[in-house]
Amino acid sequence: MAIKGIIWDFSGVLLKPRVPDPHAFIAGELGVDPRKFAKYLDGEGNRMLDLGEESEVDFYQRIIREQKLKEKDAMRIFNHYFFDLFELNQELLDYIRLSRARYKMGLCSNFSSLLRSLMTNKWKIIDLFDVSVISNEVKLLKPDAAIYLLTLEEMALKPDEVIFVDDSEKNINGAKALGIRGILFSENLATLHEIERLAG
């Protein structure tokens, strides 16, 4: 089946860090052990945030409370550093922009309620995607099959008509189990070459 669409992850693929380990950097600014801070950002630590069961404010307050931080200082760091330490992956966004005539473009991201607003108002890239499925809005998380099926439904495409790009092997495996062709993202050039190879 010919490839008709590409589904992109956001954080870690279309949004990349400016520093080698931004979470460790923030932990240092907060004066928190990086290993203790990491637990809030991976897996179960931010599951409720990404599912819309916890607000950003409540998420930050939970970190402040559990790590016994000074609220004013910690909130300043959260507000200024979280997105200042990341930047858009312009090379991949340029590819998306130039390839929209060839493929439908979808976004499927585990992210908080901030993402759509950031993509619309701050980065102004929401219009690059025909479909944007964000976990916080649909109450589903990758690698749950339901979030991939919802994305496919909204794109009006079948699994074997789509390539999925994500930086998580777990998420790639979840997509592959449905018959979607997956690319585990590591760097831009290899990813773009693999897209063209799979697309023939």
C-alpha positions in Angstrom: 0.0 0.0 0.0 1.3 3.5 -0.9 2.2 5.8 1.9 -0.3 8.6 2.1 0.4 10.1 5.5 3.1 10.7 8.2 2.3 10.9 11.9 4.8 12.8 14.1 5.5 12.8 17.8 6.2 16.3 19.2 8.5 16.4 22.2 11.8 14.8 21.4 11.2 14.9 17.6 9.7 18.2 16.5 10.8 19.9 19.8 14.5 19.3 20.7 16.6 20.3 23.7 19.0 23.3 23.5 21.2 21.7 26.2 22.3 18.0 26.6 20.0 17.2 29.5 17.4 20.0 30.1 15.8 18.1 33.0 19.1 17.7 34.8 19.7 21.4 34.2 16.3 22.4 35.7 17.0 20.0 38.7 20.3 21.8 39.3 18.6 25.2 39.2 16.0 23.9 41.8 18.7 22.2 43.9 17.0 18.8 43.5 18.7 15.5 42.9 18.3 14.9 39.1 17.2 11.3 39.7 14.4 12.5 42.0 13.4 15.2 39.6 13.3 12.8 36.6 10.6 10.7 38.2 8.1 13.6 37.6 8.8 13.8 33.9 8.9 10.2 32.8 6.1 7.7 32.7 3.9 7.6 35.7 5.2 10.9 37.1 3.4 13.0 34.5 0.8 10.5 33.4 -2.0 12.4 35.1 -0.8 15.7 33.5 -0.7 14.2 30.0 -4.2 12.6 30.5 -5.7 15.9 31.7 -6.3 14.6 35.2 -3.9 17.1 36.7 -3.4 20.8 35.7 0.0 22.3 35.1 -0.3 24.3 38.3 -1.2 21.2 40.3 1.7 19.3 38.7 4.2 22.0 39.7 2.7 22.4 43.2 3.1 18.6 43.7 6.8 18.9 42.8 7.2 21.9 45.1 5.4 20.2 48.0 7.1 16.8 47.7 10.6 18.2 47.2 10.1 21.0 49.8 11.0 23.8 47.5 10.4 27.5 47.9 7.3 28.1 45.8 8.2 31.6 44.4 11.6 30.5 43.3 10.5 27.2 41.9 7.7 28.6 39.9 10.0 31.2 38.4 12.3 28.5 37.3 9.5 26.3 35.9 8.0 29.2 34.0 11.3 30.5 32.5 13.3 27.4 32.0 11.0 24.6 30.8 10.4 26.1 27.3 13.5 28.2 27.1 15.6 25.0 27.2 13.9 23.6 24.1 13.6 24.7 20.5 11.7 23.7 17.4 13.3 21.2 15.0 13.2 23.5 12.0 14.7 21.0 9.6 11.9 18.5 10.2 9.3 21.3 10.2 10.6 22.5 6.8 10.3 19.0 5.5 6.7 18.8 6.7 6.0 22.2 5.1 7.4 21.1 1.8 5.9 17.6 1.8 2.3 18.5 2.6 1.3 18.2 -1.0 2.6 14.6 -1.0 1.4 13.4 2.4 -1.3 14.1 5.0 0.5 15.3 8.1 -0.6 14.2 11.6 0.6 14.9 15.1 0.2 12.4 17.9 1.7 13.6 21.1 1.6 12.7 24.8 1.5 16.3 26.2 -0.3 18.6 28.6 -3.0 21.1 27.8 -0.3 23.7 26.9 0.6 22.1 23.6 -2.2 23.3 21.3 -1.9 26.8 22.6 1.9 26.8 22.2 1.6 25.4 18.6 -1.1 28.0 17.7 0.1 31.1 19.5 3.8 30.9 20.3 5.2 28.7 17.5 2.4 29.2 14.9 2.9 25.7 13.4 -0.5 24.1 14.1 -1.6 24.7 10.5 1.2 22.4 9.2 -0.8 19.4 10.5 -4.1 18.1 9.0 -4.8 16.4 12.3 -3.4 17.0 15.8 -4.2 14.4 18.4 -2.9 15.5 21.9 -3.2 13.1 24.8 -4.5 15.7 27.3 -7.4 16.5 25.0 -8.4 12.9 24.0 -7.6 11.3 27.4 -5.5 8.6 25.8 -1.7 8.0 25.9 0.7 6.4 23.6 1.3 3.4 23.3 -2.4 2.7 23.8 -3.7 1.4 20.5 -6.8 3.7 20.8 -4.8 6.9 20.3 -3.2 5.6 17.1 -6.6 4.4 15.8 -8.1 7.8 16.6 -5.3 9.6 14.7 -5.8 7.3 11.7 -9.6 7.8 11.8 -9.2 11.6 11.8 -6.7 11.4 8.9 -9.0 9.0 7.1 -6.1 6.6 6.4 -5.4 2.9 7.0 -2.4 1.7 9.1 -0.4 0.5 6.1 -0.8 3.9 4.5 1.1 5.7 7.3 4.6 6.2 8.7 4.9 7.1 12.4 8.0 8.9 13.7 8.6 8.9 17.5 11.7 8.9 19.8 10.2 6.2 22.1 10.7 2.6 21.2 7.7 1.7 23.3 5.5 4.0 21.2 6.9 2.8 17.9 6.2 -0.8 18.9 2.6 0.1 19.8 2.1 1.6 16.4 3.8 -1.3 14.6 1.5 -3.8 16.4 -1.4 -2.1 14.4 0.4 -2.4 11.1 1.8 1.2 11.0 5.3 1.5 9.7 7.4 3.1 12.4 10.7 5.0 12.5 12.5 5.4 15.8 13.8 8.9 15.7 17.5 9.6 16.6 18.5 12.4 14.2 17.1 14.2 11.3 19.0 13.0 8.3 18.6 9.3 9.1 14.8 9.8 9.7 14.3 11.7 6.4 16.2 9.0 4.5 14.1 6.3 6.2 10.8 8.1 5.3 11.8 8.2 1.7 12.9 4.6 1.7 9.6 3.4 3.2 7.6 5.7 1.0 9.4 4.3 -2.1 
